[in-house]
Amino acid sequence: DMDIPEGTIILEPRSIFDHAMVGYDIDQAVLIYDFDLLVESLMNSGCNMIESVDYIYFNIIGVKLHGWPIIQDYEKNL
């Protein structure tokens, strides 16, 4: 388990998305999630590949908030 500073934005539900958490960027004070692991996590929860990718792009990558997590490696899937 990673030590996550208080106030850090964490993707919910954690039971699905914690599996995709791969690091913490100290300079930006944000969590880092892996795109492929996010897809895998959603597929394990019952979504198919297209639903998973659509969900991630619309509900995670598409969000522009200060402190929002970084999603690594999603560019390679464009």
Salt bridges, closest charged atoms under 4 A:
ASP18 OD2 - ARG14 NE 3.03
ASP36 OD2 - LYS76 NZ 2.96
GLU40 OE2 - HIS19 NE2 2.81
